[in-house]
């Protein structure tokens, strides 16, 4: 192990004993404590920043971040996911509009172009910390009377089920890396062009009726996607024909596997192949 890696590991050990938001000692003091140059310390901290375990605030210092929130690829909502972690979920409605669906949104929701949709932008929070920015589109005909106040600090899926009789039946979600633009970064409290995870999810209810299309960006420094990989059952693989078998493969056989997309996907669970963030 090189001296640089040893210093990095010492800083990681120090982080294990720190809480989220706690500040590192001043650079000069920390360098003297570790017996290294300030240049070497800066390089090590740069790597920790890149790993998403600390944040550097210009003119203020370096602060510890909590562990990344992993999003399993399973069907659970953002609210359920945060509660399961012992965190307080929240949402802040940034905009709420009713408008004619454009071609892209209409295609995702299986609507005719020009049909009315509710367009909502929400900031998703965990213990008051901004985690994700969510753009939600819902056919207006499915949610009569829906207003912005209904979505403040509440689960959209619970609201759909209890008030409108709509339950999630199936979702398709994609996850890909992206960079935050200036507006997204401002809402999420990070620098422009910071790394993020982009989730796009289309969900259907009973009768296979589409009821939402969601585009969410999750902070790359606070979120990661977790998958559980299952070894296929080798005994279920169809072997070659025997003397008493016809030469065929079972058309109903599907290999078992897993993998992404909470990305904790579309979604969801964020993410259905991912975490359902609302």
C-alpha positions in Angstrom: 0.0 0.0 0.0 1.4 3.4 -0.9 1.7 6.2 1.6 -1.1 8.1 -0.3 -3.5 5.1 0.1 -2.6 4.8 3.7 -3.5 8.5 4.3 -6.8 8.0 2.4 -7.6 5.0 4.6 -6.9 7.0 7.7 -9.3 9.6 6.6 -11.9 6.9 5.8 -11.4 5.6 9.4 -11.9 9.0 10.8 -15.1 9.3 8.8 -16.4 6.1 10.4 -16.5 8.0 13.7 -18.1 11.2 12.3 -21.8 12.0 11.8 -23.2 13.5 8.6 -22.6 17.2 8.5 -19.6 17.1 10.9 -16.7 19.2 9.8 -13.1 18.0 9.3 -10.4 19.9 11.3 -8.8 22.8 9.4 -6.5 21.7 6.6 -3.3 22.9 8.3 -4.2 21.2 11.6 -5.2 17.9 9.9 -2.1 17.8 7.8 0.1 18.2 10.9 -1.9 15.5 12.7 -1.3 13.1 9.9 2.3 14.1 9.4 1.8 14.9 5.7 2.0 17.9 3.4 -1.1 20.0 2.7 -0.8 19.1 -1.0 -1.0 15.4 -0.2 -3.9 16.0 2.1 -5.8 17.9 -0.6 -5.2 15.1 -3.1 -6.6 12.5 -0.6 -9.6 14.7 0.1 -10.2 15.2 -3.6 -10.5 11.4 -3.9 -13.0 11.3 -1.0 -15.0 14.0 -2.7 -15.1 12.0 -5.8 -16.3 8.9 -3.8 -19.1 11.0 -2.4 -18.2 10.5 1.2 -17.3 14.2 2.0 -18.3 17.5 0.5 -16.0 20.5 0.1 -17.6 23.9 0.7 -15.4 26.7 -0.7 -14.4 29.1 2.1 -15.9 26.9 4.8 -14.2 23.5 4.9 -14.8 19.8 4.3 -17.8 18.1 5.8 -18.7 14.4 6.2 -21.6 13.0 4.3 -23.7 10.1 5.5 -23.5 6.8 3.8 -25.1 6.7 0.3 -28.7 5.6 0.2 -28.8 2.4 -1.8 -31.9 1.8 -3.9 -32.8 -1.9 -4.2 -34.4 -3.0 -7.4 -37.8 -3.8 -5.9 -41.2 -2.4 -5.8 -41.4 0.1 -2.9 -42.0 3.8 -2.8 -39.6 6.5 -1.9 -41.6 7.2 1.2 -41.6 3.5 2.3 -37.9 3.3 1.5 -36.9 6.3 3.7 -39.2 5.1 6.6 -37.5 1.7 6.5 -34.2 3.4 7.0 -35.4 5.3 10.0 -35.3 8.6 8.0 -38.0 11.2 7.6 -39.3 11.3 4.0 -40.5 14.6 2.6 -41.5 16.3 -0.6 -41.8 19.9 -1.6 -43.9 20.8 -4.7 -42.0 23.3 -6.9 -44.6 23.5 -9.6 -48.0 22.2 -10.4 -49.7 22.7 -13.8 -52.4 21.3 -16.0 -51.5 21.3 -19.7 -51.9 19.5 -23.0 -49.7 16.5 -23.4 -46.9 16.8 -25.9 -46.1 14.0 -28.3 -43.4 12.4 -25.9 -45.6 12.4 -22.8 -48.7 11.4 -24.7 -46.8 8.3 -26.1 -45.6 7.3 -22.7 -49.1 7.5 -21.2 -50.9 6.1 -24.3 -52.8 9.3 -24.7 -53.7 11.3 -27.8 -51.5 14.3 -28.3 -53.2 17.3 -26.7 -55.0 15.4 -24.0 -54.8 17.1 -20.6 -52.2 16.0 -18.1 -51.2 17.2 -14.7 -47.5 18.1 -14.6 -45.8 18.2 -11.2 -42.2 18.9 -10.1 -41.3 17.8 -6.6 -38.1 18.0 -4.6 -37.7 14.7 -2.6 -36.2 15.0 0.8 -34.7 12.6 3.4 -34.3 14.1 6.9 -34.8 17.5 5.2 -31.8 16.9 2.9 -32.6 17.2 -0.9 -32.1 13.8 -2.5 -33.9 13.9 -5.8 -35.8 16.1 -8.2 -38.9 14.5 -9.7 -41.0 15.5 -12.8 -44.3 13.7 -12.7 -47.0 13.5 -15.4 -50.5 12.0 -14.8 -53.6 12.0 -17.0 -55.9 14.6 -15.6 -58.9 12.3 -16.2 -57.6 9.9 -13.6 -57.0 12.4 -10.7 -59.9 14.9 -10.7 -59.5 17.6 -8.1 -55.8 16.8 -7.4 -54.0 19.9 -6.2 -50.4 20.8 -5.2 -51.2 20.7 -1.4 -52.1 17.0 -1.8 -48.5 16.2 -2.7 -46.7 18.1 0.0 -44.9 15.6 2.3 -47.1 12.7 1.3 -46.8 9.6 -0.7 -48.3 9.9 -4.2 -49.0 6.1 -4.4 -50.9 6.2 -1.1 -52.9 9.2 -2.3 -53.7 7.4 -5.6 -54.8 4.2 -3.8 -56.9 5.8 -1.1 -58.5 8.7 -3.0 -58.6 7.7 -6.6 -58.7 3.9 -6.4 -55.5 3.4 -8.4 -52.9 0.8 -7.3 -49.6 0.2 -8.9 -49.6 -3.1 -10.9 -46.5 -2.8 -13.1 -43.7 -0.4 -13.9 -40.9 -0.2 -16.4 -37.9 1.9 -15.3 -34.6 2.8 -16.9 -31.6 4.1 -15.1 -28.6 5.9 -16.6 -25.9 8.3 -15.5 -26.3 12.0 -16.2 -25.0 15.4 -15.2 -27.1 18.0 -13.4 -27.9 21.3 -15.2 -27.8 24.6 -13.4 -31.4 24.5 -12.3 -31.3 20.9 -11.1 -28.1 21.5 -9.2 -29.5 24.6 -7.5 -32.5 22.7 -6.2 -30.4 19.8 -5.0 -27.8 22.0 -3.4 -24.8 20.8 -5.3 -22.5 22.1 -8.1 -23.6 22.3 -11.7 -22.5 19.3 -13.7 -22.4 17.1 -10.6 -22.9 13.4 -11.4 -26.4 12.1 -10.9 -28.6 9.1 -11.7 -31.5 9.6 -14.1 -34.6 7.4 -13.6 -37.4 7.3 -16.1 -40.4 5.2 -15.2 -43.8 4.4 -16.7 -46.3 2.8 -14.4 -49.6 1.0 -15.0 -52.5 0.1 -12.7 -55.3 -2.4 -13.0 -56.4 -3.2 -16.5 -52.9 -2.3 -17.7 -53.9 1.4 -17.8 -50.9 3.8 -17.7 -51.3 6.3 -14.9 -47.9 8.0 -14.6 -44.7 8.9 -16.3 -41.9 10.0 -14.0 -38.4 11.5 -14.7 -36.3 11.8 -11.6 -32.7 12.8 -11.1 -31.0 11.5 -7.9 -27.8 13.0 -6.5 -24.9 10.8 -7.4 -23.1 11.6 -4.2 -26.0 10.4 -2.0 -27.5 7.5 -4.0 -26.5 4.2 -5.5 -28.3 1.3 -7.0 -28.2 -2.1 -5.3 -28.9 -5.4 -7.0 -29.1 -8.9 -5.6 -27.7 -11.5 -8.1 -29.3 -15.0 -8.1 -27.5 -18.0 -9.4 -29.7 -19.7 -12.0 -31.1 -23.1 -11.1 -28.9 -25.3 -13.3 -31.2 -28.3 -12.9 -34.0 -26.5 -14.7 -32.0 -26.1 -17.8 -33.4 -28.3 -20.5 -30.8 -30.9 -21.6 -30.4 -32.4 -25.1 -32.9 -35.0 -26.4 -32.7 -38.6 -25.2 -33.8 -41.8 -27.0 -37.4 -41.2 -25.7 -37.5 -37.4 -26.1 -38.3 -35.3 -29.2 -35.7 -32.8 -30.1 -37.2 -29.5 -28.7 -36.7 -26.8 -26.1 -39.5 -26.0 -23.6 -41.0 -22.7 -25.0 -42.1 -21.7 -21.5 -38.6 -21.8 -20.0 -37.1 -18.5 -19.1 -33.5 -18.3 -17.6 -33.5 -16.8 -14.1 -31.3 -13.8 -13.7 -31.2 -10.3 -12.2 -29.7 -6.9 -12.8 -30.7 -3.3 -13.4 -32.9 -0.3 -13.1 -33.4 3.0 -7.9 -31.1 2.6 -9.5 -33.2 1.6 -4.8 -34.7 1.4 -11.0 -36.9 2.5 -13.2 -37.1 3.4 -9.9 -38.2 2.9 -7.7 -38.5 0.1 -6.0 -35.9 5.6 -7.3 -36.3 1.3 -8.4 -41.3 -2.7 -11.7 -37.5 -2.9 -12.1 -36.5 -0.2 -9.7 -37.6 1.9 -6.8 -41.0 3.6 -7.1 -39.9 7.0 -5.8 -43.3 8.8 -5.3 
